[in-house]
Amino acid sequence: MTPSPSTARPGGARRRAGPTLDGVSAPTPDQSLIDDVRRELGEAANPEKAEPMRAYMKSAMPFHGVQSPGVARICRQVFAAHSLADRAVWDATVRALWDGAAYREERYAAIALTGHRSYRDWQDRETLPLYDHLTVTGAWWDYVDEVASKRVGPILRADPDQVTPVLRRWANDDDIWRRRVAILAQLGSKAATDPQLLEACLAPSLTRPEFFLRKAIGWALREYARTDPDWVRRYVDAHEHQLSPLSRREALKHLR
């Protein structure tokens, strides 16, 4: 069974600017944005909802009990009040908010900051290391699925030549969450789906036992079936003895 997410703070509570090995100062995160997010989430906390939310997510990290609309509202207000100067500051701020999170909603806010409209110009292959960091350190579906479909997927569609090799590597990685990102990255691609890439990302995980890989395989096939049902039928038939019952059932869910 895949372990539930940890409360660990990989990057510590706060990132400070300082000399790196080459003598260049690391970018300083916008600590005021981070502090405002944490304060607003704390003030909106609902202890009666916090424990059921934690239990549902099987999370070792606690919740404030702020549901998605509340997190979104807080993010809109705080992000509008803070303009991040450049890509390096944006990246550092996302990482500091994420790595220093004490409550799960803080990490949801970090993901929201990655997708804020003010920073859409930085959604390119140079941002993939950030999304890889969120994937590997988050290591749970509520984080990873958003990163895969709403962040990595659009970058793939905008720059397939550069991103396709990255996803092929992730699809063969030992980390199951990198594999899940590779499998799910084309969820929103519809007619722009690359079937060869989809097949390449599915193949290494077809016989893996992990629930989150089997579910991802079925989900990816089910979504592509809305665009090309015949391709999905042929794929399922060709891999009948490799697909798990869960993957097969999910893939054919809306097909007759």
DRENDO-1510 file (C-alpha; in Angstrom, 1 decimal, always signed):
<recs>
REC; n; res; u; v; w
REC; 1; MET; +0.0; +0.0; +0.0 .
REC; 2; THR; +1.4; +3.4; -0.9 .
REC; 3; PRO; +2.1; +5.4; +2.3 .
REC; 4; SER; +0.0; +8.4; +3.1 .
REC; 5; PRO; +1.5; +11.9; +2.7 .
REC; 6; SER; +4.0; +13.1; +5.3 .
REC; 7; THR; +4.1; +16.1; +7.4 .
REC; 8; ALA; +7.8; +16.6; +6.7 .
REC; 9; ARG; +9.0; +20.0; +5.6 .
REC; 10; PRO; +11.6; +19.2; +3.0 .
REC; 11; GLY; +12.8; +22.8; +2.6 .
REC; 12; GLY; +12.4; +24.0; +6.2 .
REC; 13; ALA; +10.1; +26.6; +7.4 .
REC; 14; ARG; +11.6; +29.5; +5.5 .
REC; 15; ARG; +14.0; +30.0; +2.5 .
REC; 16; ARG; +16.5; +32.8; +2.9 .
REC; 17; ALA; +18.6; +34.4; +0.2 .
REC; 18; GLY; +22.3; +33.6; +0.5 .
REC; 19; PRO; +25.4; +32.7; -1.5 .
REC; 20; THR; +25.3; +29.5; -3.4 .
REC; 21; LEU; +28.3; +27.4; -4.3 .
REC; 22; ASP; +29.1; +29.6; -7.3 .
REC; 23; GLY; +28.8; +32.8; -5.2 .
REC; 24; VAL; +25.4; +33.9; -6.8 .
REC; 25; SER; +22.7; +34.8; -4.3 .
REC; 26; ALA; +19.6; +32.5; -4.4 .
REC; 27; PRO; +16.3; +34.2; -5.1 .
REC; 28; THR; +14.4; +35.4; -2.1 .
REC; 29; PRO; +10.8; +34.3; -1.8 .
REC; 30; ASP; +8.1; +36.9; -1.1 .
REC; 31; GLN; +7.7; +36.1; +2.6 .
REC; 32; SER; +4.9; +38.6; +3.0 .
REC; 33; LEU; +2.7; +36.7; +0.5 .
REC; 34; ILE; +3.5; +33.5; +2.3 .
REC; 35; ASP; +2.7; +35.0; +5.7 .
REC; 36; ASP; -0.6; +36.5; +4.4 .
REC; 37; VAL; -1.7; +33.1; +3.0 .
REC; 38; ARG; -0.9; +31.3; +6.2 .
REC; 39; ARG; -2.6; +34.0; +8.4 .
REC; 40; GLU; -5.8; +34.0; +6.2 .
REC; 41; LEU; -6.0; +30.3; +6.2 .
REC; 42; GLY; -5.6; +30.2; +9.9 .
REC; 43; GLU; -8.3; +32.7; +10.5 .
REC; 44; ALA; -10.7; +30.8; +8.2 .
REC; 45; ALA; -10.0; +27.5; +10.0 .
REC; 46; ASN; -12.9; +25.2; +10.8 .
REC; 47; PRO; -11.8; +22.6; +13.4 .
REC; 48; GLU; -15.1; +20.6; +12.9 .
REC; 49; LYS; -14.2; +20.0; +9.2 .
REC; 50; ALA; -10.5; +19.7; +9.7 .
REC; 51; GLU; -10.3; +16.1; +11.0 .
REC; 52; PRO; -12.9; +14.6; +8.5 .
REC; 53; MET; -10.9; +16.3; +5.6 .
REC; 54; ARG; -7.7; +14.8; +7.0 .
REC; 55; ALA; -9.2; +11.4; +7.3 .
REC; 56; TYR; -10.7; +11.4; +3.8 .
REC; 57; MET; -7.3; +12.3; +2.3 .
REC; 58; LYS; -5.5; +9.8; +4.6 .
REC; 59; SER; -3.1; +12.7; +5.3 .
REC; 60; ALA; -0.5; +12.8; +8.1 .
REC; 61; MET; -0.4; +16.5; +7.5 .
REC; 62; PRO; -3.3; +18.3; +9.3 .
REC; 63; PHE; -5.9; +20.4; +7.7 .
REC; 64; HIS; -7.2; +23.8; +8.8 .
REC; 65; GLY; -10.7; +22.7; +7.6 .
REC; 66; VAL; -10.9; +25.3; +4.8 .
REC; 67; GLN; -12.7; +23.8; +1.8 .
REC; 68; SER; -11.8; +24.5; -1.8 .
REC; 69; PRO; -14.0; +27.6; -2.3 .
REC; 70; GLY; -12.5; +29.2; +0.8 .
REC; 71; VAL; -8.9; +28.4; -0.3 .
REC; 72; ALA; -9.6; +29.8; -3.7 .
REC; 73; ARG; -11.1; +33.0; -2.3 .
REC; 74; ILE; -8.1; +33.5; +0.0 .
REC; 75; CYS; -5.7; +32.9; -2.8 .
REC; 76; ARG; -7.4; +35.4; -5.1 .
REC; 77; GLN; -7.3; +38.1; -2.4 .
REC; 78; VAL; -3.7; +37.5; -1.3 .
REC; 79; PHE; -2.2; +37.0; -4.8 .
REC; 80; ALA; -3.9; +40.2; -6.0 .
REC; 81; ALA; -2.1; +42.1; -3.3 .
REC; 82; HIS; +1.3; +40.8; -4.1 .
REC; 83; SER; +3.0; +41.1; -7.5 .
REC; 84; LEU; +6.0; +38.8; -7.8 .
REC; 85; ALA; +8.9; +40.5; -9.7 .
REC; 86; ASP; +10.2; +37.7; -11.9 .
REC; 87; ARG; +10.3; +34.0; -12.5 .
REC; 88; ALA; +12.9; +33.3; -9.9 .
REC; 89; VAL; +11.0; +35.0; -7.1 .
REC; 90; TRP; +7.8; +33.2; -8.2 .
REC; 91; ASP; +9.5; +29.9; -8.2 .
REC; 92; ALA; +11.2; +30.5; -4.8 .
REC; 93; THR; +7.9; +31.7; -3.3 .
REC; 94; VAL; +6.0; +28.6; -4.5 .
REC; 95; ARG; +8.7; +26.4; -3.1 .
REC; 96; ALA; +8.9; +28.2; +0.2 .
REC; 97; LEU; +5.1; +28.1; +0.7 .
REC; 98; TRP; +5.1; +24.4; -0.3 .
REC; 99; ASP; +8.1; +23.2; +1.6 .
REC; 100; GLY; +7.3; +25.0; +4.8 .
REC; 101; ALA; +3.6; +24.0; +4.9 .
REC; 102; ALA; +2.3; +22.9; +8.2 .
REC; 103; TYR; -1.3; +22.5; +6.9 .
REC; 104; ARG; -2.4; +20.9; +3.7 .
REC; 105; GLU; -4.3; +23.9; +2.5 .
REC; 106; GLU; -1.0; +25.8; +2.3 .
REC; 107; ARG; +0.2; +23.4; -0.3 .
REC; 108; TYR; -3.1; +23.8; -2.2 .
REC; 109; ALA; -2.3; +27.6; -2.2 .
REC; 110; ALA; +1.2; +26.9; -3.5 .
REC; 111; ILE; -0.3; +25.0; -6.4 .
REC; 112; ALA; -2.8; +27.8; -7.0 .
REC; 113; LEU; +0.1; +30.2; -7.1 .
REC; 114; THR; +1.7; +28.2; -9.9 .
REC; 115; GLY; -1.4; +28.6; -12.0 .
REC; 116; HIS; -2.2; +32.2; -11.3 .
REC; 117; ARG; -2.9; +34.2; -14.4 .
REC; 118; SER; -0.3; +36.8; -13.6 .
REC; 119; TYR; +2.4; +34.2; -14.2 .
REC; 120; ARG; +1.1; +32.4; -17.2 .
REC; 121; ASP; +4.1; +33.4; -19.3 .
REC; 122; TRP; +6.2; +31.2; -17.1 .
REC; 123; GLN; +4.3; +28.1; -18.0 .
REC; 124; ASP; +7.0; +26.5; -20.1 .
REC; 125; ARG; +9.5; +23.7; -20.0 .
REC; 126; GLU; +11.7; +25.7; -17.6 .
REC; 127; THR; +9.1; +25.3; -15.0 .
REC; 128; LEU; +9.1; +21.4; -15.2 .
REC; 129; PRO; +11.7; +21.1; -12.4 .
REC; 130; LEU; +9.3; +23.0; -10.1 .
REC; 131; TYR; +6.4; +20.7; -11.0 .
REC; 132; ASP; +8.7; +17.7; -10.6 .
REC; 133; HIS; +9.5; +18.9; -7.1 .
REC; 134; LEU; +5.8; +19.3; -6.2 .
REC; 135; THR; +5.1; +15.8; -7.5 .
REC; 136; VAL; +7.9; +13.9; -5.7 .
REC; 137; THR; +7.6; +15.7; -2.4 .
REC; 138; GLY; +3.8; +15.8; -2.5 .
REC; 139; ALA; +3.4; +12.1; -3.4 .
REC; 140; TRP; -0.4; +12.0; -3.2 .
REC; 141; TRP; -3.2; +12.2; -5.7 .
REC; 142; ASP; -4.7; +15.5; -4.7 .
REC; 143; TYR; -1.5; +17.3; -5.5 .
REC; 144; VAL; -0.3; +15.2; -8.4 .
REC; 145; ASP; -3.4; +15.1; -10.5 .
REC; 146; GLU; -3.7; +18.9; -10.5 .
REC; 147; VAL; +0.0; +19.2; -11.5 .
REC; 148; ALA; -0.4; +16.6; -14.2 .
REC; 149; SER; -3.5; +17.8; -16.0 .
REC; 150; LYS; -3.5; +21.6; -15.3 .
REC; 151; ARG; +0.2; +22.4; -15.3 .
REC; 152; VAL; +2.3; +19.8; -17.1 .
REC; 153; GLY; -0.4; +19.0; -19.7 .
REC; 154; PRO; -0.7; +22.6; -21.1 .
REC; 155; ILE; +3.1; +22.8; -21.3 .
REC; 156; LEU; +3.2; +19.6; -23.2 .
REC; 157; ARG; +0.7; +20.8; -25.7 .
REC; 158; ALA; +2.6; +24.1; -26.2 .
REC; 159; ASP; +6.0; +22.5; -26.6 .
REC; 160; PRO; +5.7; +18.8; -27.4 .
REC; 161; ASP; +9.1; +18.4; -28.9 .
REC; 162; GLN; +10.8; +19.4; -25.6 .
REC; 163; VAL; +8.3; +17.9; -23.1 .
REC; 164; THR; +7.6; +14.5; -24.7 .
REC; 165; PRO; +11.1; +13.2; -23.8 .
REC; 166; VAL; +10.7; +14.3; -20.2 .
REC; 167; LEU; +7.4; +12.5; -19.9 .
REC; 168; ARG; +8.8; +9.3; -21.4 .
REC; 169; ARG; +11.5; +9.4; -18.8 .
REC; 170; TRP; +9.0; +10.0; -16.0 .
REC; 171; ALA; +6.9; +7.1; -17.3 .
REC; 172; ASN; +9.9; +4.8; -16.6 .
REC; 173; ASP; +10.9; +6.3; -13.3 .
REC; 174; ASP; +11.0; +4.4; -10.0 .
REC; 175; ASP; +8.8; +7.0; -8.5 .
REC; 176; ILE; +5.1; +6.1; -9.0 .
REC; 177; TRP; +4.0; +9.7; -8.8 .
REC; 178; ARG; +6.2; +10.7; -11.7 .
REC; 179; ARG; +4.7; +7.8; -13.6 .
REC; 180; ARG; +1.2; +9.0; -12.7 .
REC; 181; VAL; +2.0; +12.6; -14.0 .
REC; 182; ALA; +3.2; +11.1; -17.3 .
REC; 183; ILE; +0.1; +9.0; -17.7 .
REC; 184; LEU; -2.3; +11.8; -16.8 .
REC; 185; ALA; -0.6; +14.7; -18.5 .
REC; 186; GLN; -2.8; +14.4; -21.6 .
REC; 187; LEU; -6.2; +14.3; -19.8 .
REC; 188; GLY; -7.3; +17.6; -21.3 .
REC; 189; SER; -5.7; +17.2; -24.7 .
REC; 190; LYS; -8.8; +15.7; -26.5 .
REC; 191; ALA; -8.0; +15.8; -30.3 .
REC; 192; ALA; -4.5; +17.0; -29.5 .
REC; 193; THR; -3.7; +13.8; -27.7 .
REC; 194; ASP; -0.5; +12.1; -29.0 .
REC; 195; PRO; -1.5; +8.4; -29.0 .
REC; 196; GLN; +2.0; +7.2; -29.3 .
REC; 197; LEU; +3.1; +9.2; -26.3 .
REC; 198; LEU; +0.0; +7.9; -24.4 .
REC; 199; GLU; +0.9; +4.4; -25.2 .
REC; 200; ALA; +4.5; +4.9; -24.3 .
REC; 201; CYS; +3.5; +6.3; -20.9 .
REC; 202; LEU; +1.1; +3.5; -20.2 .
REC; 203; ALA; +3.3; +0.6; -21.2 .
REC; 204; PRO; +5.8; +0.6; -18.3 .
REC; 205; SER; +3.0; +0.6; -15.7 .
REC; 206; LEU; +0.6; -1.9; -17.2 .
REC; 207; THR; +1.5; -4.7; -15.0 .
REC; 208; ARG; +2.4; -2.7; -11.9 .
REC; 209; PRO; +0.4; -3.5; -8.8 .
REC; 210; GLU; +0.0; +0.0; -7.4 .
REC; 211; PHE; -3.6; +1.2; -7.2 .
REC; 212; PHE; -2.7; +4.8; -8.1 .
REC; 213; LEU; -1.1; +3.6; -11.3 .
REC; 214; ARG; -3.9; +1.2; -12.3 .
REC; 215; LYS; -6.5; +3.9; -11.6 .
REC; 216; ALA; -4.5; +6.4; -13.7 .
REC; 217; ILE; -4.2; +4.1; -16.6 .
REC; 218; GLY; -8.0; +3.5; -16.7 .
REC; 219; TRP; -8.7; +7.2; -16.3 .
REC; 220; ALA; -6.3; +8.2; -19.1 .
REC; 221; LEU; -7.9; +5.7; -21.4 .
REC; 222; ARG; -11.5; +6.6; -20.4 .
REC; 223; GLU; -10.8; +10.3; -21.2 .
REC; 224; TYR; -9.2; +9.5; -24.6 .
REC; 225; ALA; -12.2; +7.3; -25.4 .
REC; 226; ARG; -14.3; +10.4; -25.5 .
REC; 227; THR; -12.2; +11.5; -28.5 .
REC; 228; ASP; -11.2; +8.2; -30.2 .
REC; 229; PRO; -13.3; +5.3; -28.8 .
REC; 230; ASP; -12.1; +2.9; -31.5 .
REC; 231; TRP; -8.5; +3.5; -30.5 .
REC; 232; VAL; -9.2; +2.8; -26.9 .
REC; 233; ARG; -11.2; -0.4; -27.7 .
REC; 234; ARG; -8.3; -1.6; -29.9 .
REC; 235; TYR; -5.8; -0.8; -27.1 .
REC; 236; VAL; -7.8; -2.6; -24.4 .
REC; 237; ASP; -8.2; -5.7; -26.6 .
REC; 238; ALA; -4.5; -5.7; -27.5 .
REC; 239; HIS; -3.5; -5.5; -23.9 .
REC; 240; GLU; -6.2; -7.7; -22.4 .
REC; 241; HIS; -3.8; -9.8; -20.5 .
REC; 242; GLN; -1.7; -6.9; -19.1 .
REC; 243; LEU; -4.4; -4.5; -18.0 .
REC; 244; SER; -5.7; -5.0; -14.5 .
REC; 245; PRO; -9.4; -5.4; -14.0 .
REC; 246; LEU; -9.6; -1.9; -12.5 .
REC; 247; SER; -7.8; -0.3; -15.5 .
REC; 248; ARG; -9.9; -2.2; -18.0 .
REC; 249; ARG; -13.2; -1.3; -16.2 .
REC; 250; GLU; -12.3; +2.3; -16.0 .
REC; 251; ALA; -11.2; +2.5; -19.7 .
REC; 252; LEU; -14.4; +1.0; -21.0 .
REC; 253; LYS; -16.7; +2.7; -18.5 .
REC; 254; HIS; -18.5; +4.9; -21.1 .
REC; 255; LEU; -18.1; +2.6; -24.1 .
REC; 256; ARG; -20.7; +0.0; -25.3 .
</recs>
